[in-house]
Amino acid sequence: MILCLDVGNSQMYGGIIVDEKIQLRFRFPTQRGTTSDQLGVFLKNVLRENAIDCRSIKQIAICSVVPHMDYSLRSACIKYFNQDPFILQAGIKTGLKIKYRNPIEVGADRIANAIAVTKQFPQKNIIVVDMGTATTLCAVSAEKEYLGGTILPGMRLSMESLSNNTAKLFAVEIVHPEVALGRSTMESIQAGLYFSQLGAIREITLQISKEVFATKKPLLIGTGGFSHLFEDEKIFDAIIPDLILHGLKFALQMNQV
């Protein structure tokens, strides 16, 4: 069993992978000041409550975009699982040709997604749309080149910006609205959040395709917590919620001695 942990800006998303299947999924809020003991106790409890023996965890793989969590999480793995985890970071084998001007700037989560799609969709041009705290779009060529990407505020971040910076607007549930023309403040915010993301994804993928995939149309792969809201729009060729966990597993396997 492999314990894979994706530390994002809002939540840590984890999963237990057995062979090619994810046996368990769980989440933990990302908060400054979280200690190694809090993380270790949570991980052991969530495994125990799901009838998984902690001793069956043979490897741990982590990718993180939250530096203040890294030390505590690594310490938790060593203290509670007696394992020094594999961390997806600069200098490891990825199987990708990173075309960023400064490869170190590419987030570990984006690299994990890119690794996963090159394994699951070999020899295909791909745009990965990861809809979390931020919405990121990353272009990966059929030759396993990470070409670059686009970053914009995600749906929750956009909502929080409205509620925190306006006098009369408030937080709403993020849903797939029935119409674009809201007839209440709540409906108007929900429609704005949804259709702004939809429009951005359509326009940005069109521009990326013109710039780097003019000769062969790319696959559009959706992932991240909000991607499921767009299933009915038919903009994605596939939606893979656990893409990043599979990418972590592949990265771990590539870097085993």
C-alpha positions in Angstrom: 0.0 0.0 0.0 1.1 3.5 -0.9 -0.1 6.5 1.1 -0.2 9.6 -1.2 -0.7 13.1 0.1 -1.4 16.2 -1.9 -1.0 19.3 0.3 -3.0 22.2 -1.2 -3.7 25.7 -0.1 -7.1 24.8 1.4 -6.9 21.1 2.1 -4.6 18.1 2.2 -6.0 15.4 0.0 -4.9 11.9 0.6 -5.4 8.4 -0.7 -4.3 4.9 -0.2 -3.3 3.2 -3.5 -3.2 -0.6 -3.8 -1.9 -1.6 -7.2 -3.7 0.7 -9.6 -6.7 1.4 -7.5 -7.4 4.0 -4.8 -8.8 2.2 -1.8 -9.4 5.2 0.5 -9.7 9.0 0.1 -9.7 11.6 2.8 -9.1 15.3 3.4 -7.6 17.4 6.2 -7.7 21.3 6.4 -4.5 23.0 5.7 -3.9 25.4 8.6 -0.8 27.3 9.7 0.5 26.0 13.0 -0.6 22.4 12.5 1.9 20.2 14.4 3.4 16.9 13.4 1.4 15.2 16.2 -1.9 16.5 14.9 -1.1 15.2 11.4 0.3 11.9 12.6 -2.7 11.2 14.9 -5.1 12.2 12.1 -3.5 9.9 9.6 -3.4 6.9 11.9 -7.0 7.5 13.0 -8.3 7.8 9.5 -6.6 4.6 8.5 -7.8 2.7 11.6 -11.4 3.9 11.2 -11.3 2.5 7.7 -9.9 -0.9 8.8 -6.5 -0.3 7.3 -3.5 -1.5 9.4 -0.9 1.3 9.5 1.8 -1.4 9.2 0.6 -2.2 5.7 1.7 1.3 4.5 4.9 0.5 2.8 5.7 3.8 1.2 4.5 7.5 1.5 4.6 10.0 -1.3 4.0 13.7 -0.9 3.6 16.8 -3.1 3.0 20.1 -1.5 2.5 23.8 -2.4 2.3 24.8 1.2 5.9 25.2 2.6 4.8 25.8 6.2 3.2 22.3 6.3 6.2 20.4 4.9 8.4 20.0 8.0 5.5 18.9 10.2 4.2 16.4 7.6 7.6 14.9 7.1 8.1 14.6 10.8 4.7 13.0 11.2 5.6 10.3 8.7 8.9 9.6 10.4 7.4 9.6 13.9 4.1 7.7 13.3 5.0 5.5 10.3 8.7 5.1 10.8 9.1 6.2 7.1 11.0 9.1 5.5 8.5 10.0 2.8 9.3 10.6 -0.9 8.7 14.3 -1.7 8.0 15.4 -5.2 10.4 18.4 -5.6 13.1 19.8 -7.8 15.8 17.4 -8.8 13.8 14.2 -8.9 13.1 12.1 -12.0 9.8 13.1 -13.6 10.1 11.7 -17.2 9.2 15.2 -18.4 11.1 17.9 -20.3 10.2 21.1 -18.3 10.1 24.0 -20.7 9.4 26.7 -18.0 12.1 29.4 -18.0 12.8 28.5 -14.4 11.7 24.9 -13.8 11.8 25.3 -10.1 8.8 27.6 -10.3 6.5 24.9 -11.5 4.2 23.7 -8.6 4.6 20.1 -7.5 0.9 19.5 -8.0 1.2 20.6 -11.6 4.1 18.3 -12.2 2.2 15.4 -10.6 -0.7 16.0 -12.9 1.5 16.1 -15.9 3.3 12.9 -15.0 -0.1 11.2 -14.6 -1.5 12.2 -17.9 1.6 11.2 -19.8 1.2 7.7 -18.3 -2.5 7.5 -18.8 -2.7 9.1 -22.3 0.7 8.3 -23.9 1.7 10.2 -27.1 -1.1 12.7 -26.8 -1.1 16.5 -26.6 -2.9 17.3 -23.4 -4.2 20.3 -21.4 -4.8 19.6 -17.8 -7.3 21.8 -16.0 -7.0 21.5 -12.2 -9.9 23.3 -10.4 -8.9 23.8 -6.7 -8.1 27.0 -4.7 -6.6 28.2 -7.9 -7.6 27.0 -11.4 -4.5 26.0 -13.3 -4.2 25.0 -17.0 -1.1 23.1 -18.0 0.0 22.1 -21.5 1.8 18.8 -22.0 3.0 17.6 -25.4 2.9 14.2 -26.9 6.7 14.2 -26.5 6.3 14.5 -22.7 7.2 18.2 -22.7 5.7 20.4 -20.0 5.2 23.5 -22.1 3.8 25.9 -19.5 0.4 27.0 -18.2 -2.0 29.5 -16.9 -3.1 30.3 -13.4 -6.3 32.1 -12.3 -8.3 32.3 -9.1 -10.5 29.3 -8.4 -14.2 29.4 -7.7 -13.9 29.5 -3.9 -11.1 32.1 -3.9 -13.2 34.3 -6.2 -16.2 33.9 -3.9 -14.2 34.8 -0.9 -12.8 37.8 -2.7 -16.3 39.1 -3.3 -17.6 38.5 0.2 -14.5 39.9 1.9 -14.2 43.0 -0.2 -17.7 44.2 -0.8 -20.2 45.6 1.6 -23.4 43.7 0.5 -22.1 40.5 -1.1 -21.8 37.3 0.8 -20.5 33.8 0.6 -22.7 31.3 -1.3 -22.7 27.6 -2.0 -20.8 26.8 -5.1 -23.1 25.0 -7.5 -23.9 24.4 -11.1 -26.6 27.2 -11.7 -29.5 26.5 -13.9 -29.2 29.9 -15.7 -26.7 32.6 -16.2 -29.2 35.4 -15.4 -29.6 35.3 -11.6 -32.8 36.7 -10.0 -31.4 37.1 -6.6 -28.0 38.2 -5.2 -27.2 34.6 -4.3 -28.2 33.3 -7.8 -26.2 36.2 -9.4 -23.0 35.3 -7.5 -23.4 31.6 -8.2 -23.9 32.3 -11.9 -20.9 34.7 -12.0 -18.6 32.1 -10.3 -19.6 29.3 -12.6 -19.8 30.9 -15.9 -16.7 33.0 -15.4 -14.7 29.8 -14.9 -16.5 28.1 -17.8 -15.7 31.0 -20.1 -12.1 31.3 -19.0 -11.5 27.6 -19.5 -13.0 27.7 -23.0 -11.0 30.8 -24.0 -7.7 29.9 -22.5 -7.7 26.3 -23.9 -8.5 27.8 -27.3 -5.6 30.2 -27.1 -3.2 27.5 -25.8 -4.2 25.2 -28.6 -3.6 27.9 -31.2 -0.2 28.7 -29.7 1.3 25.2 -29.2 -1.1 22.6 -30.5 -2.1 24.1 -33.9 -1.5 20.9 -35.8 -3.1 18.3 -33.5 -6.0 19.0 -31.1 -5.2 18.3 -27.5 -7.2 16.2 -25.0 -8.7 18.3 -22.3 -8.5 16.6 -18.9 -10.3 18.0 -15.8 -9.3 17.3 -12.2 -9.6 19.0 -8.8 -12.5 19.5 -6.5 -14.7 21.6 -8.7 -14.2 19.9 -12.0 -17.3 17.7 -11.5 -19.6 20.7 -11.7 -18.7 21.0 -15.4 -19.5 17.4 -16.4 -22.7 18.5 -18.4 -20.8 21.1 -20.3 -18.9 18.5 -22.4 -15.7 20.7 -22.3 -13.5 17.9 -20.9 -12.6 14.7 -22.7 -12.2 13.1 -19.3 -12.6 14.1 -15.6 -10.2 12.3 -13.3 -10.6 13.5 -9.7 -7.6 11.5 -8.4 -5.2 12.4 -11.2 -2.6 14.0 -8.8 -2.5 10.9 -6.5 -1.8 8.7 -9.5 0.9 11.1 -10.6 2.5 10.9 -7.1 2.6 7.1 -7.3 4.2 7.2 -10.8 6.8 9.7 -9.6 7.6 7.5 -6.6 8.1 4.5 -8.8 10.4 6.4 -11.1 12.6 7.4 -8.3 12.9 4.1 -6.4 16.5 3.0 -6.1 
